[in-house]
Amino acid sequence: MSVEDNRGSSVSGAQTLDRGIRVLWHLARRPDGETLTEMARSLRLNRNALHRMLEALAAHNLVRRTEDKRYHLAYGLVELASAVDSDLRGLAYPIMAGLADAVDATAHLMVPVSDAEVQAVLVVEPRLAAAHIAFRTGQRHSIDRGSGGIAILAGRPSRDDDPAEVVAAREQGYAVSTGHVIPGVIGVSVPVETPPTMSEVSIGVSLVDPAAIEQVAPRVVEAAREVSAQLFASRSRVR
């Protein structure tokens, strides 16, 4: 095979991988699944090529086909996802559960997934609260819109073009946003200091009562310190 052939094969392989990832994201947004024909139309892919791709994904337990001939995501993705920052989520969970119960509010752990977006990698709801904000693990939003993303930006070195919300969060030690992600919901978040090899992280809660901010913020700050201490201690033990 010539150098040109190798390059062509690499490009073709990259395109196939890209399309396979597009298929997975497409199905992630369709809880009822889709048929082969529906998916080919939605993604504008050749039906035969898409079928071969789905068969390959199914062989790795990443998608599955039900009796009604609809394709869905499969549990192999859960196994893959569980390996991502597993120590972060495992160490943070009991601290976040304690925080959620203490303030009767949903707690969330956010990480940046690009320069523009953050994603919730762990969401813990209070066990005894009469009502709380529903927040979905995996939910994404703009990094400069919710308190979780603003807290992450505040944890970075200051820049001349930092938005006012980031400057305020850096000065007071926590970020606050109102209605940025969910109308009427207040977010209070704090950046978590992490080991150098780990992703940036913020921990926060979702409130509906603005009067609760001053009482809740110190608890979020303390939870962030506890998570940070656990992460550094864990990395020290590994060494």
SVG drawing of the C-alpha trace seen along z (x, -y; Angstrom):
<svg xmlns="http://www.w3.org/2000/svg" viewBox="-43 -44 47 53">
<polyline fill="none" stroke="black" stroke-width="0.4" points="0.0,0.0 1.4,-3.4 1.8,-6.4 -1.2,-8.0 -3.3,-4.9 -2.4,-4.9 -3.4,-8.6 -6.7,-7.8 -7.3,-4.9 -6.7,-7.1 -9.1,-9.8 -11.7,-7.1 -11.3,-5.6 -11.5,-9.0 -14.8,-9.7 -16.2,-6.4 -15.3,-7.0 -16.8,-10.5 -20.1,-9.1 -20.2,-6.4 -19.9,-9.0 -22.6,-11.1 -24.9,-8.1 -24.3,-7.6 -25.0,-11.3 -28.0,-11.2 -29.5,-8.2 -28.6,-9.8 -31.1,-12.6 -33.8,-10.1 -35.0,-8.0 -37.5,-6.2 -34.9,-5.2 -35.1,-5.3 -35.4,-2.8 -32.6,-2.4 -34.6,-4.4 -35.4,-7.2 -31.8,-7.5 -30.5,-7.4 -32.8,-10.3 -32.0,-12.3 -28.3,-11.9 -28.3,-12.0 -26.2,-8.8 -26.4,-6.0 -28.7,-3.3 -26.4,-0.3 -23.4,-2.1 -25.4,-3.1 -26.5,0.5 -23.0,1.8 -22.0,-0.9 -24.8,0.0 -23.9,3.7 -20.3,2.9 -21.6,0.7 -23.9,3.5 -21.1,6.0 -19.4,3.8 -22.6,3.4 -22.8,-0.3 -26.2,-0.1 -29.0,2.5 -32.0,3.2 -35.3,4.0 -38.1,6.2 -39.8,3.2 -36.6,2.7 -35.7,-0.5 -32.1,-1.2 -31.2,-2.4 -28.0,-3.1 -26.7,0.0 -25.2,0.7 -21.6,0.9 -21.7,-2.9 -22.4,-2.8 -19.2,-0.7 -17.2,-3.2 -18.6,-6.2 -18.0,-4.6 -14.2,-4.7 -14.2,-8.5 -13.0,-10.3 -14.4,-7.4 -12.3,-8.5 -13.7,-12.0 -17.3,-10.8 -16.8,-8.1 -15.0,-10.5 -17.4,-13.4 -20.6,-11.4 -20.8,-11.1 -19.8,-14.8 -22.4,-15.9 -25.1,-13.7 -24.4,-15.4 -24.5,-18.8 -27.8,-18.1 -29.4,-16.8 -28.1,-19.7 -29.5,-22.4 -32.5,-20.5 -31.3,-21.2 -30.0,-19.2 -26.2,-19.2 -24.2,-19.0 -20.7,-18.4 -19.7,-20.1 -16.7,-19.8 -15.7,-21.6 -16.2,-19.4 -15.0,-22.1 -13.9,-25.8 -17.6,-26.7 -19.5,-24.1 -19.7,-22.4 -21.5,-19.1 -23.0,-17.7 -21.1,-14.5 -22.7,-13.8 -26.1,-15.0 -27.3,-14.2 -30.8,-14.9 -31.8,-15.5 -33.4,-12.5 -36.0,-14.1 -36.8,-17.4 -40.5,-18.0 -39.5,-19.4 -36.3,-20.0 -35.0,-21.0 -34.7,-18.1 -31.2,-18.1 -30.0,-15.5 -26.6,-13.9 -25.0,-14.6 -26.8,-17.9 -24.8,-20.5 -24.9,-24.3 -22.7,-27.2 -19.7,-27.7 -20.6,-31.4 -24.3,-30.9 -24.7,-28.8 -23.0,-29.1 -21.1,-25.8 -19.4,-27.1 -18.8,-30.6 -17.2,-29.0 -14.8,-27.0 -13.9,-30.2 -13.4,-32.0 -11.0,-29.2 -8.7,-30.1 -6.1,-32.9 -7.7,-36.3 -7.9,-37.8 -8.6,-41.4 -11.7,-40.2 -13.3,-38.2 -17.1,-38.8 -18.4,-40.6 -19.9,-37.4 -16.6,-35.7 -14.8,-38.6 -17.5,-38.7 -17.3,-35.0 -13.5,-35.2 -13.9,-38.0 -16.6,-36.4 -15.4,-32.8 -18.5,-31.4 -20.6,-32.0 -24.2,-32.8 -26.5,-32.7 -30.3,-33.2 -32.4,-31.7 -29.4,-31.1 -30.0,-27.4 -33.5,-26.8 -36.0,-29.7 -36.4,-30.9 -33.6,-28.6 -30.6,-30.0 -27.3,-28.3 -24.6,-28.6 -21.3,-27.0 -17.6,-26.9 -14.5,-25.8 -12.8,-22.7 -9.0,-22.7 -7.9,-19.5 -4.6,-17.6 -2.8,-18.8 -3.7,-15.7 -7.5,-16.0 -10.1,-18.0 -11.3,-21.3 -14.4,-20.9 -17.0,-22.9 -19.5,-21.8 -22.8,-23.6 -26.5,-23.5 -29.8,-24.6 -32.1,-26.8 -35.4,-28.5 -35.2,-30.9 -32.7,-33.8 -32.8,-34.4 -31.1,-31.1 -27.9,-32.1 -26.0,-33.5 -26.7,-30.4 -26.0,-27.9 -22.9,-29.4 -20.6,-28.6 -21.7,-25.0 -20.9,-24.7 -17.5,-26.3 -16.8,-23.7 -18.0,-20.9 -15.6,-22.0 -12.7,-22.0 -13.6,-18.5 -13.8,-17.2 -10.4,-18.8 -8.8,-17.3 -10.1,-13.8 -8.8,-14.1 -5.3,-15.1 -5.2,-12.4 -6.3,-9.8 -3.6,-10.8 -1.0,-10.7 -2.0,-7.1 -1.7,-6.1 1.9,-7.3"/>
</svg>
